[in-house]
Amino acid sequence: MKKLSFQNQSKIKNLCPLLFWYRDDFYSFFANILECSKSDLEYKYPRNLNKYFITEQILHILTEEQLKIFLSELYNLKEPLGGDNNPNYREGLQKLKDFKNEIGKDVLEQELKEKELQNNLEKLRKDDELERFKNQQKENIYIKFLEYSKKEDNLQERGFWLEKIFFELMEIENIEHTKSYRTNYEQIDGSVKLDTFTYLFEAKWQTSIVVQKDIAIFDGKIQGKAQSTRGIFLSISGFADSAVGWAQNRESPRLIFIDGQEFVEVLQGYNTIHDLLLKKEYNLTHYGIVYRKKL
């Protein structure tokens, strides 16, 4: 903060003796500012010195931080100390009000607000940079996606790549996940953790739509797990109506489907994988809907 002007120094030198009628209050106040004992302060500035002179001397030795504390403490005084025993009470009260009007605000409180504002602006800047970085990563994935969409000669490789980029999106969105693994008797493409549920993951990128048989095989993997286990099935080519109906009409639906259009919207930045999954989880838990095709 800027140093006190000569005019403000004069006002404070005139104000302090009026606020602290008793010497004990006067020394205690400044000892607290200087972080020293009252006896040490009295030794340096004996009681035979007038309070105006002592205030002047102390103002010259205050560090910038001590000056902030000093002004804040003065600003937060409600009235002169000493009450009715202070013969300068009325004059001190008026000059204290004038001082507060002159300062305009609590210096420390204002500094905290400014720091908070700067921290918030810095956070927004970092959030904005992070968002740009995430969007750039998605854009790079989308470019590769378009390249792979032309490779129909090696569907298995394309399927493995789809699985890979799905979990890259999980990392971008900071969603808890596990990549592909094997149990004693089956291959799992990976899993995602949403709330208290674990979703096994299956990905297919083939020329034909996913049929009931594909869904039934995946559902069998889920049925063999704990009740808190559900499933996410990603099919770029979409799903047969009979497959959706079969999954939808189960006694307790535990699957959610993502088609190619929904996935591309994530890669293009129109949606996030996090928001997409949360919406689908909501539809599943509240309405038992596993999939709703966009028109």
N, C-alpha and C positions, 0 to 999 in steps of 0.2 A: 504494500500500500504506500501511497505518497506520504511524505513527512508532513507534520502539522504546519500550517501556515503560522506566521508570527501572530496574526490576529487571533487564531484559535488557541494558540498557546497562552496568550494573555487571558482569554476567557476562562480557560481551564485553571490557570493559576489563581484567578479570582474566585472561581467556583469551589474548588476543593476545601479551602478553609471554612466556607459557609456550610458545606455538607457534613464536615466532621468537627463538631464543636469540641468534643472530648479528644484529648491527645491520644488516648489508648485506641480509640476508633480510627483515628488518622493514621497512626503507625501500623496498626493491624492491616488496614486496607493496602498500604503500599508494601508492607512486608509480604503480603500474599502475591502481589504483582511481581515483586522482585525475587520471590521464592527464597526468602531469607527469614531469619528469626526477628521478632520485634526488638529484642535487646540489641542485636547487631545493628539494626537500622537506627535505633536511638543513640548507639555509640557513635555512629558516623554523623548523624544529624541530631545533636543534643536538643533537649526540650526548650532551651533558652532561645533557640532560633525560631523565627516566626514561620508559620505554616506556608505562607506565600513563598518564602525563599526556598524552603525544603521542596515544595512542589516543583518549583522552577529547576532546581538542581536535579531532581529525579527525572524530569522530562528529558533532560539532556543525555541521560545514561540509558534510557530504555532502548532495548533492541526492538526491531520491527515487530517481532512476535509479541513481546511484552506490551508494546504500545497498543496492539490490537486488543489484547486482554484488558488493558487499562480502560480503553474507550468502551469496550463491551460492558465491563463492570459498572462504569459510570452510567451508561445508557440504561442498564437494568435496575438502577436504584429507583425506588418508588418515591422517596422523599429524603430530606436531610436527616442524618442520625441525631439523636439527642432529644427528639420530640419537643415537648413544651419547655424543656430546660435549655434548649438551644435558642438563644436570643436572635440568631440570624435565620430562624426557620423559614419565615415568610419570604425573605429575600432569596434565601437558598433554593426554596421550592420554585420560585419564579425563574431563577437563572438555570435551574436544572431543566425546566421545561424548554427554555430558550435553547439550551445546549442540545437537547434531543431534537428540536426542530431544525437546528443547524446541521447536526450529524445526519438526521433523516432516517437512520436505520441502525440496528445493531450490527457492528462491523463484523463480528465473528459469525453471526447468523447469516449475514449476507454472503460472507466468504464460503460458508458451507453450501448455501444455495447455488452459488456460482460453480463450486466444485462439482456438485451433484449434476448441474446442467451440463458441464463439460464432460463428466463421466457418461451421461446419457447420450450426448452427441457422439462421443467416441464409440460407445456401444452400437449406436445406430450406424455409424460409419463401418465398423467391423462387421455388423450384421449384413450391411449392404454389400460389402466386399465378399463375404461368405456366400451370399445369395448369388452373386455374379459368378463366383467360382463353381458353385453347384450347377448353375444353368449351363456353364461352359462344358462341364463334365457330361451333362445330359446331352448337350448338342453333339459332342464327340461320339457318344454312344449311338445317337440317332443316325449319324452319318454312317457308322459301321453297320447299323441295322439295315439301312437302305442297300448297302453293298451285299449283305448276307441275304437279303430278300431276293436277289437275283441268282443265288446259288442253289439251284434245285437238284444238282447232281449229287450232293452229299448232305442228305437230310439229317444224318446222325450228328455230323459236325455242327450243323446249324442249331440243332437241339441243345448240344453241349454249350454252345456260345450263348444261347438264350438264357440258359440256367446261370451262366457266368455273369451276364449283365444284370440279371434280376438282383443278384446279391451285391453287385456294384451299387445299384440304386439303394439297397438296404444300408450300405456303408455311407453313401452320400446323405441319406436322411437320418443316419444314426439310429437305425432300428436294430434291436437285438436279433441276431440270427445265427444259424449254424449252416455251414456249407455241406455239400453232399457227403454222405457216409453210408456204410453198409452195416446191417445187422447180421446175425448168423444165417438168415435165410432170405433177405431182400435188400434191394438198393433203394435208398431214399435220396431224392434230389436235394434235400436240405430242409431247413425249418425256420420259422419266424415266430418271435415272441410278441404277442399283442395282449396287453393287460395281463390277466392271469392264465391266458390260454397259449398253448403251443400249436402252431399251424404247420403241419407237414406240407412240403411243396412239391409240386409236379409241374413240369414244363414240356410242352409239345409244340413243335413248329413243323408241321407237315402240310402237304398240299390239300388233304381232305379234312373235313371237320371232325372233331372228337365225338365218338359215338358212345353208347351206353356201356359197351364192354370195357372201354378205357376207364370210364368213371368207376365202374364196379371194381376193377382191379385196384385202383387207387383207394377207393373207399374201404376195401378189405384191409389195406395197410393201416388205416386209421382205426378201424374197429378193433384191431388187435392191440391198441394202446390205451392209455388211461382216459377216463371220461373228459379230462380237460384238454384232450388232443382233438384238433380239428384239421381241416385241409384247405389249401389254396391250389387251385388248378388253373394254370395259365396256358391258354391255347390261342396262338396267333390266328389260326384259321377259324376259330369259333367253335360252337357246340351244336350238336344235333338237338332238335326240340325234344326228341324222345329221351336223350341223355339228361337234359335239364329237368324234364318231368320226373324221371326216375329218381334223381337226387332230391328234387323238391318234395316228393311224396313219401320220403322215408319217415319213419315214426319220429325220429329226432335228427333233422338235417344238421350235418356238421361240415358241410363244404361251402366254399365260395369260389365262384368262377370269374376269371378275368379274360376278356377276349383281346384280339389284336388292336382294335380301335381304341379301347381304354388304355392299353399299354402305350400305344403311339402318342396319345394325348399327354401322358406322363413325360415321355421323351421329348416332346415338343414344348414342354413347360406350361401347358394349359392346366395341369393338375400335378400333385405330388403323389408318390406311391404311398406315403403315409396317410394322406387324406383319403385316397382311394380305398385303402384297406380298412380304415376306420369306418367309412360309409358303408362298405360291404359287410363289415362285422355288425354294424348297427342293424342293417336290414335282416341279417341272419338271426340275430338274437331277439329282435323285437317282432319280426314278421315271418321268420322262417324262410325268407327269400334267399336262394342261393345265387340267383343270376337274373338280371333284368336287362334285356337287350335294348340298345339304343336304336331308335327308329331313324 
